[in-house]
Amino acid sequence: MTITITAFERSPDRGMGLARDTRVRWALEEVGQPYEVRLVSFAAMKEPAHLKLHPFGKIPTYEEGDLVLFETGSIILHIAEHHPGLLPNDANARARAITWMFAALNTVEPPILELANAKLLESDKPWSKDRLPLVADRVRGPLKQLSARLGEADWLDGAFSAGDLMMVHVLQRLKPSGLLNEFPSLAAYVARGEARPAYKRAFAAQLEVNTRKG
Ligand SMILES: N[C@@H](CCC(=O)N[C@@H](CS)C(=O)NCC(=O)O)C(=O)O
C-alpha cells in the first residue's frame, strides 16, 4: 500500500531538515519503505481538507490505505512496529526504545522549542534579553542529564532505534543556538545519526523540495 506523507511546500528553515517531515522520511528510509510526499502551503494546512487529516493544521501527516495518522511520535511508532529495523525484538528492549521516543518528545523537545520560539518570536520584546538565559538554562538541564546517561555509548540503549532517531532529530534544532556544542558527546551523537545513510537520503529528499526553483 502506498504511503503518503505531507510536508511544507516551503519549509521555514529552507531545507535545514528541522521540519518534522524529515524525521518521518528518516524512519521510512531506515526501514526501506518507499513513500510519496504531498506538499502543502501554510494556507492549505488550515483548510478543511488538511484539517481532516491533521486536526491541528500541521505537518506531517501519514496516509496508508484507510489509515490516517498525525503526530510524529505516533507515525514513527507505527512505522517501527510494522517494519523491522527501528525497534529491538526483545520485549523489554523494545519498551525501553519506545520510552526514549517519549523522552525525546515529552522531556527534551519542549524546552528546545521554547528556546527556538523565544528567539524567533520574542526577541523584539523589552524583557527578551533577561528571559533568554533562563530559557536556555531550562534546555541545559535535560541535556546534561541526557549526556550523562549516554556516556561513551554510541546510542541510548544498545543498537540504534526509533528512540535515537527521535532524540537526534529533536536535538538538531539546537544546532543554530550553539548550545549543542556545550555537550560534545551529544554533538557527536547527533553527528552519528546524521552519518547514517538513511538520514542522508531523508535530508537530501527534503532539501530537494526546499531548493526547487519556482
Ligand atoms: N507535535 C507535532 C508537531 C507538529 C508541528 O508543529 N509541525 C510544524 C512543522 S515542524 C508545523 O506544521 N507548523 C506549522 C503551523 O503550526 O502552522 C508532531 O510531532 O508531529
Ligand as a Chemical Component Dictionary entry (heavy atoms), coordinates in Angstrom:
data_LIG
# 
_chem_comp.id                   LIG 
_chem_comp.type                 NON-POLYMER 
_chem_comp.pdbx_formal_charge   0 
_chem_comp.three_letter_code    LIG 
# 
loop_
_chem_comp_atom.comp_id 
_chem_comp_atom.atom_id 
_chem_comp_atom.alt_atom_id 
_chem_comp_atom.type_symbol 
_chem_comp_atom.charge 
_chem_comp_atom.model_Cartn_x 
_chem_comp_atom.model_Cartn_y 
_chem_comp_atom.model_Cartn_z 
_chem_comp_atom.pdbx_ordinal 
LIG N1  N1  N 0 3.777 17.512 17.868 1  
LIG C1  C1  C 0 3.650 17.579 16.433 2  
LIG C2  C2  C 0 4.156 18.943 15.982 3  
LIG C3  C3  C 0 3.860 19.218 14.517 4  
LIG C4  C4  C 0 4.333 20.598 14.118 5  
LIG O1  O1  O 0 4.446 21.520 14.949 6  
LIG N2  N2  N 0 4.615 20.760 12.820 7  
LIG C5  C5  C 0 5.109 22.029 12.332 8  
LIG C6  C6  C 0 6.215 21.787 11.303 9  
LIG S1  S1  S 0 7.637 21.043 12.007 10 
LIG C7  C7  C 0 4.003 22.782 11.601 11 
LIG O2  O2  O 0 3.228 22.206 10.888 12 
LIG N3  N3  N 0 3.960 24.096 11.770 13 
LIG C8  C8  C 0 3.068 24.950 11.031 14 
LIG C9  C9  C 0 1.983 25.529 11.874 15 
LIG O3  O3  O 0 1.930 25.235 13.091 16 
LIG O4  O4  O 0 1.212 26.295 11.317 17 
LIG C10 C10 C 0 4.426 16.423 15.785 18 
LIG O5  O5  O 0 5.413 15.948 16.360 19 
LIG O6  O6  O 0 4.011 15.971 14.709 20 
# 
loop_
_chem_comp_bond.comp_id 
_chem_comp_bond.atom_id_1 
_chem_comp_bond.atom_id_2 
_chem_comp_bond.value_order 
_chem_comp_bond.pdbx_ordinal 
LIG N1  C1  SING 1  
LIG C1  C2  SING 2  
LIG C1  C10 SING 3  
LIG C2  C3  SING 4  
LIG C3  C4  SING 5  
LIG C4  O1  DOUB 6  
LIG C4  N2  SING 7  
LIG N2  C5  SING 8  
LIG C5  C6  SING 9  
LIG C5  C7  SING 10 
LIG C6  S1  SING 11 
LIG C7  O2  DOUB 12 
LIG C7  N3  SING 13 
LIG N3  C8  SING 14 
LIG C8  C9  SING 15 
LIG C9  O3  DOUB 16 
LIG C9  O4  SING 17 
LIG C10 O5  DOUB 18 
LIG C10 O6  SING 19 
# 
